[in-house]
Amino acid sequence: MLPDYDYYITVRGLNKVEFGGPLSLTVCHSIPLVIDNTFPFVNDIFDIEYNEVLEEVSVSYNVSDPNSEIYAVDIGIGEGKYDVYLKEWERYFDHNTSVVPCKLIDGVPAWMQIRAINNVDLRLVDHANSPLIVDFSSPVQGQFMDGFDLGVDSDYEYDVTKYCANWLDFADEESGIAGYSLGLGSSPGSTDVVDFISLKSHDYKYCFSGLNLQYGVKYYGVLAAFNGGHKHLNTTVSSDGGTVVYYIS
């Protein structure tokens, strides 16, 4: 079997001249015959967005084939990683970004499936790392408290270099909590002391360090909980504040 490569076919015709030797004509094919026994690559699937007004999903992807190159891409949408129940396969010839007409169901995970096809009709299917979930509601607000101890709201801070906060019971039934942002301000809802930083969905407490807080001043934490829906909606809440005081043992 020939190895994967570009091959050029050459044809030579000979006549039947018996005296003086035959004459010949050689023709070389200008288009190669590509031997490709390897599947294409789906390198990445990213930037998946849903437009609920136009009812269409846009998706970007990186597909490649070093031998016979990419011929086309089929796109489907499934309720799981390995089906296309929400949107059957549809062919696209854009190798970077496509817009797929599809009305998604609120709260139902939609998994983008990409099927890369090379020019010898070998195919490879892959799915996005996470589903797209249509969610028009913000997360349910939980409890957000000053202080490090979980479930305990502290009215006082004793360290001018540190501020701690803890939280619990933030939830989103449709798309879950995707992450948090935490900041610190000198008034409720502001972040003039420490701007928002991003935290993971499993975080439930955090301390800012290296601060220069002032004794007798009340500081307020502010927490934004983001859901995993297509709009990444958030619920933002401010703490009732903690006053920095001298610690007396």
C-alpha positions as CSV (number, residue, x, y, z in Angstrom):
1,M,0.0,0.0,0.0
2,L,1.3,3.4,-0.9
3,P,2.1,5.7,2.0
4,D,0.1,9.0,2.4
5,Y,1.5,11.5,-0.1
6,D,0.7,13.4,-3.3
7,Y,1.3,11.3,-6.4
8,Y,1.4,12.4,-10.1
9,I,0.4,10.0,-12.8
10,T,2.4,9.8,-16.0
11,V,1.1,8.1,-19.1
12,R,3.4,7.3,-22.1
13,G,2.0,6.2,-25.5
14,L,4.1,4.3,-28.0
15,N,3.3,3.7,-31.7
16,K,4.0,0.6,-33.8
17,V,6.8,1.8,-36.0
18,E,8.9,-1.3,-36.8
19,F,11.9,0.4,-38.5
20,G,13.8,3.2,-36.8
21,G,12.2,2.6,-33.4
22,P,8.7,3.6,-32.1
23,L,7.8,7.2,-31.4
24,S,6.3,8.0,-28.0
25,L,4.3,10.8,-26.3
26,T,4.4,11.3,-22.6
27,V,1.7,13.1,-20.6
28,C,2.1,14.1,-17.0
29,H,-1.0,14.8,-14.9
30,S,-0.9,18.3,-13.4
31,I,-3.3,17.4,-10.5
32,P,-1.9,15.0,-7.9
33,L,-3.6,11.9,-6.8
34,V,-3.7,12.2,-3.0
35,I,-3.3,9.1,-0.9
36,D,-4.7,9.8,2.6
37,N,-5.4,7.1,5.1
38,T,-5.5,9.3,8.2
39,F,-8.6,11.0,9.7
40,P,-8.9,14.8,9.8
41,F,-8.5,16.7,13.1
42,V,-11.1,18.6,15.1
43,N,-8.7,20.8,17.1
44,D,-11.1,23.0,19.0
45,I,-14.8,24.1,19.2
46,F,-15.3,27.5,20.8
47,D,-17.2,30.8,21.0
48,I,-20.6,29.1,21.0
49,E,-23.4,31.7,21.2
50,Y,-27.2,31.7,20.9
51,N,-29.3,34.4,19.4
52,E,-32.8,33.9,20.8
53,V,-34.3,36.6,18.5
54,L,-33.0,35.1,15.3
55,E,-33.1,31.5,16.7
56,E,-29.7,30.6,15.6
57,V,-26.5,29.3,17.1
58,S,-23.0,30.6,16.0
59,V,-20.0,28.4,16.6
60,S,-16.3,28.7,15.8
61,Y,-14.0,25.7,15.3
62,N,-10.5,24.7,14.2
63,V,-10.4,21.7,11.9
64,S,-7.5,20.5,9.8
65,D,-6.1,17.8,7.6
66,P,-2.4,17.9,6.6
67,N,-2.8,15.5,3.7
68,S,-5.9,16.0,1.7
69,E,-7.2,19.1,3.5
70,I,-10.7,19.8,4.7
71,Y,-13.6,19.4,2.3
72,A,-16.5,20.3,4.5
73,V,-17.8,20.4,8.0
74,D,-21.1,18.9,9.3
75,I,-22.7,20.4,12.3
76,G,-25.3,18.9,14.6
77,I,-26.7,19.7,18.0
78,G,-27.6,17.0,20.6
79,E,-29.1,16.6,24.0
80,G,-26.0,14.7,24.9
81,K,-22.4,14.4,23.7
82,Y,-23.0,11.7,21.1
83,D,-26.4,12.5,19.5
84,V,-28.0,15.1,17.2
85,Y,-31.5,15.0,18.5
86,L,-31.9,18.8,18.7
87,K,-30.5,19.4,15.2
88,E,-29.6,16.8,12.5
89,W,-26.3,17.0,10.7
90,E,-26.1,19.9,8.3
91,R,-23.2,20.6,5.9
92,Y,-21.1,23.8,5.9
93,F,-18.2,24.7,3.7
94,D,-16.8,27.5,6.0
95,H,-13.9,26.0,7.9
96,N,-13.8,28.5,10.7
97,T,-17.2,29.8,11.8
98,S,-20.8,28.8,11.0
99,V,-24.3,30.0,11.9
100,V,-26.8,27.2,12.5
101,P,-30.6,27.9,12.5
102,C,-32.0,26.2,15.5
103,K,-34.5,27.1,18.2
104,L,-33.1,25.8,21.5
105,I,-35.2,24.8,24.4
106,D,-35.0,26.8,27.7
107,G,-33.0,24.8,30.3
108,V,-32.1,21.9,28.0
109,P,-28.3,21.3,27.4
110,A,-27.4,21.7,23.8
111,W,-24.1,19.9,22.8
112,M,-22.4,21.2,19.6
113,Q,-21.2,18.3,17.4
114,I,-18.6,18.9,14.7
115,R,-17.9,16.3,12.0
116,A,-14.8,17.2,9.9
117,I,-14.6,15.6,6.4
118,N,-11.5,15.6,4.3
119,N,-11.1,15.3,0.6
120,V,-11.0,11.5,0.5
121,D,-14.2,11.4,2.6
122,L,-12.7,10.3,5.9
123,R,-14.6,11.8,8.8
124,L,-14.0,12.5,12.5
125,V,-16.7,13.7,15.0
126,D,-16.0,15.6,18.2
127,H,-18.2,17.6,20.6
128,A,-17.7,20.9,22.6
129,N,-16.2,20.7,26.0
130,S,-19.5,21.9,27.6
131,P,-23.1,22.3,26.5
132,L,-24.9,25.6,25.7
133,I,-27.8,26.1,28.0
134,V,-30.5,28.7,27.3
135,D,-31.4,30.4,30.6
136,F,-33.3,33.7,30.8
137,S,-33.4,33.8,34.7
138,S,-30.7,35.0,37.1
139,P,-29.4,32.8,39.9
140,V,-31.2,32.6,43.2
141,Q,-29.6,34.8,45.8
142,G,-28.1,33.1,48.8
143,Q,-26.4,34.4,51.9
144,F,-23.3,36.7,51.6
145,M,-21.5,37.5,54.8
146,D,-18.4,39.4,56.1
147,G,-15.8,37.2,57.8
148,F,-14.0,34.0,57.2
149,D,-16.1,31.5,59.1
150,L,-18.7,29.8,56.8
151,G,-22.2,30.8,57.7
152,V,-21.1,33.4,60.3
153,D,-21.6,37.2,59.6
154,S,-18.9,39.2,61.3
155,D,-19.6,42.9,62.2
156,Y,-15.9,43.7,62.9
157,E,-12.6,43.2,61.2
158,Y,-9.4,43.3,63.2
159,D,-6.7,43.2,60.5
160,V,-6.1,46.3,58.4
161,T,-4.3,44.2,55.8
162,K,-7.0,41.7,55.1
163,Y,-10.7,41.4,54.4
164,C,-12.6,38.0,54.3
165,A,-16.1,37.1,53.1
166,N,-18.1,33.8,52.9
167,W,-21.3,32.8,51.1
168,L,-23.7,29.9,50.7
169,D,-27.0,28.8,49.1
170,F,-26.5,30.6,45.7
171,A,-28.2,28.4,43.1
172,D,-29.5,28.1,39.6
173,E,-31.8,25.2,38.7
174,E,-31.5,25.5,34.9
175,S,-27.8,26.2,34.2
176,G,-26.1,26.0,37.6
177,I,-23.6,28.4,39.1
178,A,-20.6,29.0,36.7
179,G,-18.6,31.3,38.9
180,Y,-18.4,34.3,41.2
181,S,-16.9,37.8,41.2
182,L,-15.9,39.4,44.5
183,G,-15.0,43.0,45.2
184,L,-14.7,45.3,48.2
185,G,-15.8,48.9,48.7
186,S,-16.3,51.7,51.2
187,S,-20.0,51.8,50.5
188,P,-22.6,49.1,49.6
189,G,-22.2,47.8,46.1
190,S,-19.0,49.7,45.3
191,T,-15.6,48.2,44.5
192,D,-13.4,51.3,45.1
193,V,-11.2,49.4,47.5
194,V,-10.6,46.2,45.6
195,D,-12.0,45.7,42.1
196,F,-13.8,42.5,41.1
197,I,-11.8,39.3,40.9
198,S,-13.1,36.1,39.4
199,L,-13.6,33.0,41.5
200,K,-14.6,29.4,40.7
201,S,-18.1,27.9,41.1
202,H,-16.9,25.7,44.0
203,D,-15.4,28.6,46.0
204,Y,-17.4,29.6,49.1
205,K,-15.0,31.9,51.0
206,Y,-12.1,34.2,50.1
207,C,-9.7,36.7,51.7
208,F,-8.2,39.8,50.2
209,S,-4.7,40.4,51.5
210,G,-2.1,43.2,51.3
211,L,-4.7,45.9,52.0
212,N,-4.4,49.2,53.7
213,L,-7.7,49.5,55.5
214,Q,-8.5,52.3,58.0
215,Y,-9.5,51.8,61.6
216,G,-13.1,52.9,62.3
217,V,-14.1,52.6,58.7
218,K,-16.8,50.2,57.6
219,Y,-16.1,48.2,54.4
220,Y,-18.6,46.3,52.3
221,G,-18.0,43.2,50.3
222,V,-19.9,42.7,47.0
223,L,-20.5,39.4,45.4
224,A,-21.8,38.6,41.9
225,A,-22.9,35.0,41.2
226,F,-23.0,34.0,37.5
227,N,-25.0,31.2,36.0
228,G,-24.0,28.9,33.2
229,G,-26.6,30.0,30.7
230,H,-26.1,31.5,27.3
231,K,-26.3,35.1,28.7
232,H,-24.2,34.4,31.8
233,L,-26.8,36.3,33.9
234,N,-25.8,37.3,37.4
235,T,-27.2,38.1,40.8
236,T,-25.2,40.7,42.8
237,V,-25.4,41.3,46.5
238,S,-23.6,43.5,49.0
239,S,-22.7,42.5,52.5
240,D,-24.0,44.5,55.5
241,G,-20.4,45.6,56.2
242,G,-17.6,45.1,58.7
243,T,-15.9,47.8,60.7
244,V,-12.2,47.7,61.2
245,V,-11.4,48.0,64.9
246,Y,-8.5,47.5,67.2
247,Y,-8.1,44.0,68.6
248,I,-8.0,44.0,72.4
249,S,-7.0,40.7,73.9
